[in-house]
Amino acid sequence: MTGVQPAPRSLPARPAQLTLTVMTIRSQSGLRVAWVIAILWNLISTPATFLGAVPAIQKGNTVAWVALTFPFAGAWLLIWAVHLTLRWRRFGTSQFDVSDHTVTPGGWLRGTISARNLPEVAAPRLTFSCINRVVSGSGNNRSVREKILWQEEQTIQREGLLAGPEGAAIPVAFRLPADVSPTRSVDPDNRILWRLGARASIPGVDYSEQFEIPVAAAPAGPAPSEERSEPQSSVDDAPARPVDSRIRVEPGPEGGTRFVLPAARNLRAALLATLFGSVFCGMTGLLAVLIHSGAVDGPFVFVPWILLTAFAAFSLLIMAIVIQAWLQTTIVDATPGSLVVTGRVLGLSRSRSIPCRDLRDITVSVGMQAGETPYYDLVIARADGSASRVTAALRNKREAEWLAAEIRRALA
């Protein structure tokens, strides 16, 4: 009898076993950090503005006008904190339930995002990114740079949403490539992290959350048979040309196929670069005016000249990027004998030709990025192991994959 007694107690083992394979990750809203930054900034900038900058402006000190940017920044920080608070009050803290306890390169990330009051009419956009987070400098000169190494996107239509306990739930399914790095945090100043983002435009406050996903190193040996039997996602299907693609495909002048990437093909990136360049050019001009008017003097009068030189050099670099974003046309001529890439800006052109026998593959890679938005270039891998990049700056990854596939097909 004693050997039979444990049997009824083991009946709940099945649901307990299921919970072991589910890992719950809470979203990273940053609400507390936002309020701390906003309060500290305004506690410092407000007295400094009314006690220091305003009296100096009244006395005719033109340099003091620059200090007015700090209270405006404080107001923006307060608006940002209030926005995050309204979002939290509406949706609460989101949770991501990972179906597979271990996520590895070459495997799948599957799960469900649940949030309070998420409407069933939402069409959330999901992004899954591998990011290299680098921290440089120390103290007040400490800076953080995040470089996107790999990213995949998908939009979940309203028909694909699931029923959650307090609103609609978002299904997640991403296939990781096998050649990416797992999570790495040995060096806190040079980390590899994986981030899942979910955004949906909703009347009122939009839904937007992020989750940091731990990705373990893939086990040695062949992949499990169940992984090989998984149906392929849209990422692995043959790339199709997006409906809104602006790339022109036409017969080449010397045979083969010509692909024309028109100028200003990414208006958002061009506008951001223009805004960024305008800010730096304005600051450069302000420094030049202050130096010319003699507003800057003293024993360290050479410091403004150093700053002016640095700002001028950086402004020239930004303006070169602006000209490229607005005016450069890229032409790719693919023939069975060679690949010719031509860039044209303001009537000036530069071409480079690569024989087909020297080509090994044409792939897609992240080029420039604006915040968390990557733009994709073409990478031409040569037979000798070297590689060259074609600056396509395509926002749509599917469009870049389609272009690479069509060029490979034309070369064949």
C-alpha positions as CSV (number, residue, x, y, z in Angstrom):
1,M,0.0,0.0,0.0
2,T,2.8,2.4,0.7
3,G,4.1,2.1,-2.8
4,V,0.7,3.0,-4.2
5,Q,-0.1,6.1,-2.1
6,P,2.1,8.7,-4.1
7,A,0.1,8.0,-7.3
8,P,-2.9,10.3,-6.6
9,R,-0.5,13.1,-5.5
10,S,1.4,12.9,-8.8
11,L,-1.7,13.6,-10.9
12,P,-1.1,17.4,-11.0
13,A,2.3,16.7,-12.4
14,R,1.2,17.3,-16.0
15,P,0.2,21.0,-15.6
16,A,3.3,21.5,-13.4
17,Q,5.5,20.1,-16.1
18,L,3.9,22.4,-18.7
19,T,4.7,25.5,-16.6
20,L,8.4,24.5,-16.5
21,T,8.6,25.0,-20.3
22,V,7.2,28.6,-20.1
23,M,9.3,31.5,-19.2
24,T,7.6,34.9,-18.4
25,I,9.5,38.1,-19.1
26,R,8.1,41.4,-18.0
27,S,8.3,44.5,-20.2
28,Q,10.9,47.3,-19.7
29,S,8.8,50.5,-19.6
30,G,11.4,52.7,-18.0
31,L,8.7,54.7,-16.2
32,R,10.6,55.2,-12.9
33,V,13.8,56.2,-14.7
34,A,11.8,58.7,-16.8
35,W,10.4,60.4,-13.8
36,V,13.7,60.5,-11.9
37,I,15.5,62.0,-14.9
38,A,12.7,64.6,-15.5
39,I,12.5,65.7,-11.9
40,L,16.3,66.0,-11.4
41,W,16.8,67.8,-14.7
42,N,14.0,70.4,-13.9
43,L,15.2,70.8,-10.3
44,I,18.6,71.9,-11.6
45,S,17.7,73.7,-14.8
46,T,14.7,75.8,-13.5
47,P,16.6,77.7,-10.8
48,A,19.6,78.1,-13.0
49,T,17.5,79.6,-15.8
50,F,15.6,82.2,-13.6
51,L,18.5,83.0,-11.4
52,G,21.3,82.9,-13.9
53,A,20.3,82.9,-17.6
54,V,17.4,85.4,-17.4
55,P,19.3,88.1,-15.6
56,A,22.3,87.7,-17.9
57,I,20.0,88.1,-21.0
58,Q,18.5,91.2,-19.5
59,K,22.0,92.6,-19.2
60,G,22.6,92.0,-22.9
61,N,24.7,88.8,-22.7
62,T,23.9,87.0,-26.0
63,V,25.7,83.8,-24.9
64,A,23.1,83.3,-22.2
65,W,20.4,82.6,-24.7
66,V,21.9,79.2,-25.2
67,A,21.0,78.3,-21.7
68,L,17.3,78.5,-22.5
69,T,17.6,75.2,-24.3
70,F,17.8,73.4,-20.9
71,P,14.3,74.4,-19.6
72,F,12.9,73.4,-23.0
73,A,14.6,70.0,-22.6
74,G,13.2,69.7,-19.1
75,A,9.7,70.4,-20.4
76,W,10.2,67.6,-23.0
77,L,11.3,65.2,-20.3
78,L,8.2,65.9,-18.3
79,I,6.0,65.3,-21.4
80,W,7.9,62.0,-22.0
81,A,7.3,60.9,-18.4
82,V,3.6,61.8,-18.4
83,H,3.2,59.9,-21.7
84,L,4.8,56.8,-20.2
85,T,2.5,57.1,-17.2
86,L,-0.6,57.3,-19.3
87,R,0.5,54.3,-21.3
88,W,1.1,52.3,-18.1
89,R,-2.3,53.3,-16.7
90,R,-4.0,52.1,-19.8
91,F,-2.1,48.9,-20.6
92,G,-0.3,48.0,-17.3
93,T,2.9,46.0,-17.3
94,S,3.0,43.7,-20.3
95,Q,4.2,40.1,-20.0
96,F,5.8,37.9,-22.6
97,D,5.3,34.1,-22.1
98,V,8.1,32.2,-23.9
99,S,6.8,28.8,-25.1
100,D,10.3,27.3,-25.3
101,H,12.3,27.7,-22.1
102,T,15.6,28.0,-24.1
103,V,16.0,30.2,-27.2
104,T,19.2,29.5,-29.2
105,P,20.6,30.7,-32.6
106,G,19.1,28.6,-35.4
107,G,16.0,27.9,-33.3
108,W,12.7,29.7,-32.7
109,L,11.4,32.4,-30.4
110,R,7.7,31.6,-29.7
111,G,5.4,33.0,-27.2
112,T,2.5,35.3,-26.4
113,I,2.5,39.0,-25.3
114,S,-0.3,39.8,-23.0
115,A,-1.4,43.3,-21.9
116,R,-4.3,44.9,-20.3
117,N,-7.0,46.6,-22.4
118,L,-5.2,45.8,-25.7
119,P,-8.0,46.2,-28.3
120,E,-8.8,43.4,-30.8
121,V,-8.6,45.9,-33.7
122,A,-4.9,46.6,-33.1
123,A,-2.4,45.5,-35.7
124,P,0.8,45.3,-33.7
125,R,4.2,45.5,-35.3
126,L,6.8,43.2,-33.8
127,T,10.6,43.6,-34.1
128,F,13.2,41.2,-32.8
129,S,16.8,42.5,-32.8
130,C,20.3,41.4,-31.9
131,I,22.1,44.5,-30.6
132,N,25.7,45.2,-29.7
133,R,25.5,47.7,-26.8
134,V,28.8,49.5,-26.3
135,V,29.5,51.9,-23.4
136,S,32.5,54.2,-23.8
137,G,34.0,56.9,-21.7
138,S,33.6,57.4,-17.9
139,G,31.9,59.8,-15.6
140,N,30.1,62.7,-17.3
141,N,31.7,61.6,-20.6
142,R,30.0,58.2,-20.5
143,S,28.1,57.4,-23.7
144,V,26.1,54.4,-24.9
145,R,25.9,53.2,-28.5
146,E,23.6,50.4,-29.7
147,K,24.4,48.9,-33.1
148,I,21.8,46.6,-34.7
149,L,23.5,43.4,-35.9
150,W,20.4,41.6,-37.0
151,Q,16.7,42.4,-37.0
152,E,13.5,40.8,-38.2
153,E,10.0,42.4,-38.4
154,Q,6.5,41.3,-38.8
155,T,3.0,42.8,-38.5
156,I,0.3,40.8,-36.8
157,Q,-3.1,41.5,-38.4
158,R,-6.2,41.7,-36.3
159,E,-7.3,38.2,-37.4
160,G,-4.1,36.7,-35.9
161,L,-4.6,38.1,-32.4
162,L,-5.4,35.7,-29.6
163,A,-7.9,36.1,-26.8
164,G,-6.1,37.0,-23.5
165,P,-7.3,37.3,-19.9
166,E,-7.6,41.1,-20.0
167,G,-7.6,41.9,-23.7
168,A,-6.1,40.7,-27.0
169,A,-2.9,38.8,-26.8
170,I,-0.1,39.0,-29.5
171,P,1.4,35.7,-30.8
172,V,5.1,35.8,-31.4
173,A,7.1,33.5,-33.7
174,F,10.6,34.4,-35.0
175,R,13.2,32.1,-36.5
176,L,16.8,33.1,-35.4
177,P,19.6,32.6,-37.9
178,A,22.3,30.1,-37.0
179,D,25.2,32.5,-37.5
180,V,24.3,35.1,-34.9
181,S,25.8,35.6,-31.4
182,P,23.9,34.6,-28.3
183,T,23.4,36.9,-25.3
184,R,26.8,38.1,-23.9
185,S,27.2,40.1,-20.8
186,V,30.6,39.2,-19.5
187,D,31.9,42.7,-20.3
188,P,29.2,45.2,-19.2
189,D,30.7,47.8,-21.5
190,N,30.4,45.5,-24.6
191,R,27.2,43.4,-24.4
192,I,25.2,41.4,-26.9
193,L,21.5,41.6,-26.1
194,W,18.3,40.5,-27.8
195,R,15.3,42.8,-27.7
196,L,11.7,42.1,-28.7
197,G,9.6,45.2,-29.4
198,A,5.9,45.4,-29.9
199,R,4.1,48.6,-31.1
200,A,0.5,49.3,-32.2
201,S,-1.1,52.6,-33.2
202,I,-4.3,52.9,-31.2
203,P,-6.6,55.9,-30.7
204,G,-5.4,57.7,-27.6
205,V,-2.2,56.4,-26.2
206,D,-0.3,54.0,-28.5
207,Y,0.9,50.6,-27.2
208,S,4.7,50.2,-27.1
209,E,6.7,47.8,-25.0
210,Q,10.1,46.1,-25.1
211,F,11.4,42.8,-23.7
212,E,15.0,41.6,-23.3
213,I,15.2,38.0,-24.4
214,P,18.0,35.7,-23.1
215,V,19.4,33.8,-26.0
216,A,21.7,30.9,-25.1
217,A,24.5,29.4,-27.2
218,A,23.3,26.6,-29.5
219,P,24.2,23.1,-28.3
220,A,26.9,21.2,-30.2
221,G,25.8,18.7,-32.7
222,P,23.0,18.6,-35.3
223,A,19.7,20.3,-34.7
224,P,16.9,18.2,-33.2
225,S,14.7,16.5,-35.7
226,E,11.6,18.5,-34.5
227,E,13.4,21.7,-35.4
228,R,14.1,20.4,-38.9
229,S,10.4,19.4,-39.3
230,E,9.2,22.9,-38.4
231,P,7.4,24.7,-41.3
232,Q,9.4,27.5,-42.8
233,S,8.3,31.0,-42.0
234,S,7.9,33.8,-44.4
235,V,11.6,34.7,-43.7
236,D,12.7,31.6,-45.5
237,D,10.3,31.8,-48.4
238,A,11.4,33.1,-51.8
239,P,11.6,36.9,-51.5
240,A,8.8,38.7,-53.4
241,R,9.0,42.3,-54.6
242,P,7.1,44.6,-52.2
243,V,4.2,46.4,-53.8
244,D,5.5,49.9,-52.8
245,S,9.1,49.3,-54.1
246,R,10.5,52.2,-56.0
247,I,13.4,50.2,-57.6
248,R,13.2,50.2,-61.4
249,V,14.1,47.0,-63.3
250,E,14.9,47.4,-67.0
251,P,17.1,45.8,-69.7
252,G,20.7,46.8,-69.4
253,P,22.4,48.8,-72.2
254,E,24.9,46.0,-72.8
255,G,22.6,43.1,-72.1
256,G,21.6,41.6,-68.8
257,T,19.4,43.5,-66.3
258,R,19.7,47.0,-64.8
259,F,18.4,47.8,-61.3
260,V,18.0,51.6,-60.6
261,L,17.7,52.7,-57.0
262,P,16.3,56.3,-57.3
263,A,17.4,59.3,-55.3
264,A,15.5,60.2,-52.1
265,R,14.2,56.6,-51.9
266,N,14.0,56.9,-48.1
267,L,12.3,60.2,-47.2
268,R,12.3,59.5,-43.5
269,A,16.0,58.9,-43.3
270,A,16.7,61.9,-45.6
271,L,14.6,64.2,-43.4
272,L,16.2,63.0,-40.2
273,A,19.7,63.5,-41.7
274,T,18.7,67.0,-42.8
275,L,17.3,67.9,-39.4
276,F,20.5,66.6,-37.7
277,G,22.7,68.4,-40.2
278,S,20.7,71.7,-39.7
279,V,21.2,71.5,-35.9
280,F,25.0,71.1,-36.2
281,C,25.3,73.7,-39.0
282,G,23.3,76.1,-36.8
283,M,25.5,75.5,-33.8
284,T,28.6,76.0,-36.0
285,G,27.2,79.3,-37.2
286,L,26.4,80.4,-33.6
287,L,29.9,79.6,-32.5
288,A,31.3,81.6,-35.4
289,V,29.1,84.6,-34.7
290,L,30.1,84.6,-31.0
291,I,33.8,84.4,-31.8
292,H,33.5,87.1,-34.4
293,S,31.6,89.4,-32.0
294,G,34.2,89.0,-29.3
295,A,31.6,87.5,-26.8
296,V,34.1,84.8,-26.0
297,D,37.4,86.0,-24.4
298,G,39.6,85.1,-21.5
299,P,42.6,82.9,-20.9
300,F,41.0,80.0,-22.7
301,V,40.0,81.9,-25.8
302,F,41.5,79.0,-28.0
303,V,38.8,76.6,-26.7
304,P,36.0,78.0,-28.9
305,W,38.2,77.8,-31.9
306,I,38.8,74.1,-31.2
307,L,35.0,73.6,-30.8
308,L,34.3,75.5,-34.0
309,T,36.8,73.3,-36.0
310,A,35.2,70.1,-34.6
311,F,31.7,71.3,-35.3
312,A,32.6,72.5,-38.8
313,A,34.2,69.1,-39.7
314,F,31.3,67.1,-38.3
315,S,28.8,69.5,-40.1
316,L,30.5,68.8,-43.4
317,L,30.3,65.1,-42.8
318,I,26.6,65.3,-42.0
319,M,25.9,67.5,-45.1
320,A,27.7,64.9,-47.3
321,I,25.3,62.3,-45.9
322,V,22.4,64.6,-46.5
323,I,23.4,65.1,-50.2
324,Q,23.8,61.4,-50.6
325,A,20.4,60.7,-49.1
326,W,18.6,63.2,-51.3
327,L,20.5,63.1,-54.6
328,Q,22.4,59.9,-55.0
329,T,21.1,57.4,-57.6
330,T,22.6,53.9,-57.5
331,I,22.6,51.8,-60.7
332,V,23.4,48.1,-60.6
333,D,24.0,46.4,-64.0
334,A,24.0,42.6,-63.7
335,T,25.2,40.6,-66.7
336,P,26.4,37.0,-67.0
337,G,29.9,38.4,-67.3
338,S,30.2,41.1,-64.7
339,L,28.5,43.2,-62.1
340,V,28.8,47.0,-62.5
341,V,27.7,49.3,-59.7
342,T,27.5,53.1,-60.5
343,G,26.7,55.9,-58.1
344,R,25.6,59.3,-59.5
345,V,25.3,62.5,-57.6
346,L,24.8,66.0,-59.2
347,G,26.0,64.8,-62.6
348,L,29.1,63.1,-61.2
349,S,29.4,59.3,-61.4
350,R,31.7,56.6,-60.1
351,S,31.6,53.0,-61.3
352,R,33.2,49.8,-60.2
353,S,33.1,46.5,-62.1
354,I,33.5,43.0,-60.6
355,P,33.9,40.0,-62.9
356,C,31.4,37.2,-62.2
357,R,34.3,34.7,-61.6
358,D,35.3,36.8,-58.6
359,L,31.9,36.8,-57.0
360,R,30.9,34.3,-54.4
361,D,27.6,35.6,-53.1
362,I,25.4,38.7,-52.7
363,T,23.8,39.1,-49.3
364,V,21.9,41.7,-47.2
365,S,23.4,43.5,-44.2
366,V,22.5,46.3,-41.9
367,G,24.1,49.5,-43.0
368,M,23.1,52.8,-41.4
369,Q,20.6,53.0,-38.6
370,A,18.4,55.8,-37.2
371,G,17.7,55.0,-33.6
372,E,16.3,51.5,-33.6
373,T,15.5,51.6,-37.4
374,P,18.0,49.8,-39.6
375,Y,18.6,50.4,-43.3
376,Y,19.9,47.6,-45.4
377,D,22.8,47.5,-47.9
378,L,24.0,44.8,-50.3
379,V,27.2,43.0,-49.4
380,I,29.2,41.5,-52.3
381,A,31.3,38.6,-51.1
382,R,34.3,37.9,-53.3
383,A,36.0,34.6,-54.0
384,D,39.2,35.7,-52.3
385,G,37.3,36.2,-49.0
386,S,37.0,40.0,-49.2
387,A,33.7,41.9,-49.4
388,S,32.5,45.2,-50.7
389,R,29.3,47.0,-49.9
390,V,26.7,48.6,-52.1
391,T,25.0,51.5,-50.3
392,A,21.3,50.7,-51.0
393,A,19.9,52.1,-47.8
394,L,16.7,50.2,-48.1
395,R,14.3,50.4,-45.2
396,N,12.3,47.3,-46.1
397,K,14.4,44.1,-45.5
398,R,12.1,42.1,-47.8
399,E,12.9,44.6,-50.6
400,A,16.6,44.3,-50.0
401,E,16.4,40.4,-50.0
402,W,14.4,40.5,-53.2
403,L,16.9,42.8,-54.8
404,A,19.8,40.6,-53.8
405,A,18.0,37.5,-55.2
406,E,17.2,39.2,-58.5
407,I,20.8,40.3,-58.9
408,R,22.0,36.7,-58.2
409,R,19.5,35.4,-60.8
410,A,20.6,37.9,-63.4
411,L,24.2,37.1,-62.9
412,A,23.5,33.4,-63.4
